[in-house]
């Protein structure tokens, strides 16, 4: 415990804005990403999604896969992607939000605005997938279909429990914007996994 406390003290000095550190007997050091760091990561991911979400590659893939049936094993992933695209179009048509660059991820207490477990689950799945994309040294060791399916399931749970219209839009506009940001991030990650990792069509509608 003495050694663990010494290490934790050093970590808090160096990375207090990134990690929360907790010591668990007999000397385990638990690191938890701070909400401020997660908000910065989500902002970067959404910006990346907007930048790369609609590339020239999309038109090529639409032509290439136009006559190909949707894969039965990948259909839940493709459906989740199409649902994301549909929601994003609806947001744009109704001009609900001005820009994703100013999404208020944090509240006045510097905590993420999430208030439902499904929001945290979706964020956790996004983190796991992006970790695999960034850190995997070999394609053989990653089960991309399983990872994409887990992400699509987390998105479906999120959308069933966390809406952005109606009462939420009226009474909690900041929460609605945060949820919209999660949709934008999920759409891009699903699109990337379908096209680049699974060699499948990422439909914008079904």
N, C-alpha and C positions, 0 to 999 in steps of 0.2 A: 504493500500500500504506500510505503514511503517513496519508493521509486516511481510508482504511478503518479503520485501527487506532484513529485518534482517535474516529471515529464508534462503533466497537465498544466502546471504553472507556466512552464516555458511556452507551451502551445497557446495559452491564453494571451500571453504577452505578444506573440508573433502573429496570431491569426484570430484574435477575438472577434473581428468583424466577419469572419468566414465560418468558424466552427463554434459550437457549444460543446464543452467538454464535461463529462461526468465520470466519476470514478466508482466502480462497482467492486466490492470485495470478491475475491481476495486480491484484486489488483487489475481488473479489466478497465481499459480506457474506452469509453463510448464517445464517438464523435458524431455530432449532429450538425448538418449544415444550417447556418443561421438564415433566418427569413430574408434578411437583406441580400445575402449571397444568392439565394434561390430566386428572388425577384429579379436580380441582375441577369441571372442565367435565363430565366423565362423571357425577359425582354430581348436578349440576344437571339434566342431560338425563334421567337415570333418574327423578328427582323429578318432572320435568315429564311424563314418560311415565305415571307412576302417577297424577298429578293429572288428566290429560286423556285417558288411555287408554280409559276407559269412561264416556263422556259420554252425555247424553240423545240426542245426535245418532245414536248407534249404533243405538238401537231404531228411530229414524225410517228410517235407511238400510236396515235389515233388512226393514222393511215395504215400502219403496219398491222394493227390488231383489229381492224374494222370488222373483218369477217370471222374473227375467232370467238368461240363461245366463252363465256365467263367460266373460270375454273371452279369446279364444285368445292374443292378443298380450300380455295382462297376466297370463295364468295363472301364469307363474313368480313374479311379484311377489305375487299373491294366495295362492299356495301357501306362499311363505316367510312371509307374515303369519299364515296359519293354523297353520303349524308353530310359530311363536313362541307363539301363543296356547295351543296344545296343551301345549307345554313349561311354560309359566307355570302352567297349570292343574295339571299333574302335580306341579310344585314345591309348589304350594299344598296339594294333597291330601295329599302326603306330609310336609308341614310341615318341609321341608328347611332353610328359612331363616326367621329371625324377622322381619327387616325389611331392606329395601334401603337404608334410611337409614344403616346402619352397615356397608356393604360395604367391606372393607379393600382399596381399590384399590392402595395402596402397601405395599411391604414395609418392613423395618426400615432399609433403605438409601435410602428415599424413591424407589424405582423402581417403575414399574408392574409388577404381578405377572404380566403376560402372559409366556408362555414359548413361544408358537408363532406363526409368521408370519401365520397365518390370523386370529389375534386382532388383530394390528396392522392387517391389511388391513381388517377389519370396522370398526375404530375410525376408520381413515382415510376410509372411505366415509361413515361417519356425519358426520365433520367436514366433508367436501365437500358433502354434502347440506344440512347445517344452514347452511353458509356461503351456499349458493345461496338458501336460504329467507330468511336475514337480510339479504343484501346485494343481491339482484337487484332492480333498479329497474324492470324490465319483464318481464312474463311471456313475451313473445315470444322473448326471448333465451335462455331456459332450456328444454332438452329434458328434461322431467320424466320421461317414460317411460324414456328412456335412463338417467337418474340412478337411478331406482327399480330398474331391472333390474340395474344394477351393484351396488346395495346388496343386492338379493336374492341375487345370485350370490356376493357376499362372505359373506353369512350362510350359504348352503349349504356353502361351503368351510369356514367356521368350525365348523358343526355336524358335518361329516364328520370333522373332525380334533380337535375340542375338546369333550369330553363333561363332564358335571357329576356323573354318577352313578358307581357302581362304585368302582374303585380311587381315582379322583380325589377323590370325596367322602370316602373314608376316610383317605387319606394327605395330601391337600392341600385341606382344607375351605375355606380362604381363596381358593384358586384357583377352586374350584367356585362360590363366591359371586360372584367377579368375573365369571365367565362368565355366571352367571345375570343379573347386572346388564346385560351386553351384550345379552342376549336381550330384556330389558324395554325397553331403549332402542331396539333395532331394531324391535320390535313397534310402538311408538308412531310412529316416523318413517315406517314403511311404511304404517301406517293413515292418517296425515295425508296422505301423498302420494297414496294411492289415492283417498281421499274428496275432498280439497280441491283437488288438482292434476290428477287424472286422471278425476274424476267417476265413479269405479268403486266397486263393492262390496268392502269389506275383510272377507272371511269369517273367522270365528273357528274354523271347522272345515270340512273337506272330506270 
